[in-house]
Amino acid sequence: MRILLVEDDAMNVELFEAALETDGHEIVTERDGAAGEERASDQFDLVLLDIQLPKKDGLAVCRGLRARGLRMPIVALSASVLPEEIARAKSAGFDEFLSKPISAQDLRDAVRRLGPTQHQANGL
């Protein structure tokens, strides 16, 4: 699966890439929201998108991608688990919300759930 990871924290990037590459996924990483939104025009099966990013926050990026008609699953990554933050993420168009710190297993499980085979089988 081809995954776009938009995350500015170097340690998280390293952890997420290691967790997903062991499952054979191709990971493309961007470090700010503007670059991530631009790169998402390429063909990806899934986007992992941090909420707090430089240049453009993840909520604005997700809304922009959805406004352009991009339908691939987008997962919010955030340290904030406040109910209003989760509600804002859902209303922006995210398919799922993962709270940091995110274990490698939780990340892999989310990718499996939202991957192309499962996503298409669920009629999404």
N, C-alpha and C positions, 0 to 999 in steps of 0.2 A: 504494500500500500504506500502511496506517496502522500506524505504529511508535511504541511507547512506549520512550523513552530514559530510563533511571534512572541518572544520573551527577551527582556533586557537584562535579567540577572544571569551572569556568567555561570554561577554554580547550578542554577536551575536548568540552564541550557545543557550543561554537561550531564546532569542526572537524567533529564528527559531523553536526550539523544541516546545515552547508554541503555536506558530501559527499553526504548523502542527499536533500536538497531539490532538488539539481540533477537528480536522477533522477525528480523528481516525487512523491516520497513525502511523506505528511503525518506530521510528527514532533510528538509530545506529550512534553514533558520534565518530569520530577520530579527534585528534588535530594536526596532522602533515601529510605532503604529503606521506611520506614513509609508515606510518601505514595505511593511507587511501587507498593507492594503493593495499597494501596487503589485507586489509579487503574487498575490492571490489570483490575479488574472490568469496565471499559468494553470495548468491542469493539476488539481490536487483532489485526493479522495477525502481529506479531512483537514481542518484547521484547528490548531491548539493556540488560543489567543489570550494572552495576559490582559487583564483589565487596566492596570496602571502601567502605561508605557510613555516614553518620551515622544514628542512631536504630535501624537494623536492617540487618545486613549482607546482601549479595546472596545468600549461601547460604541463610539463613533465609527470605528473601523467595521464592526459587525453590521451596524445600520447601513453603512455605505456599501458593503458587499451584498447585502440583501436587496438594497435599492437597485443595484446593478443586475439583479436577477440571479446571482450565484446561490445555488441551493445545496452545496456540499455541507455536511455537518460541521458546525463550529462549536468548539468547547471553550467555555470561559475558564480561565485560571486566575484565582484571586485569593489573597490572604484574608479578605473580608468575608465573613459569613453572616453578616447582618441580613435579616429578611428583606429589607428594602434594597440592598445591593443585589441579592439574588433575583428579586422581582424586576429590577432595572435590566439585568442581564437577559432575562427571559423576554422582556418586552423589546429589547434591542434586536432579538432574533437568534440568540444562542440556543443550541439544542440541549446542552448540558452544562452544568456548573460544577467544577472541582475546586475544593478549597485547599490552599497551601497550608502546611506542607503536604505534598501529594506523594504517596508511596509509589514505587515503581509498579507494584501490582495493581493499584487503583487506576493508574494511568493506562496500563495495558488492558485492563478490563473495559475501560471507557472506549478505547480505540476498537476493541473487538466488537463491543455493542453497537458502535456507530459506523463501523466500517462499511464499505460498499455492499457486501453481500447481505448483512443484516439490515442495513438502511433500505435497500431495495426490496427485501423480503417483507418489510413492514409497510411497504407502500408509501414511503416518505420521499 
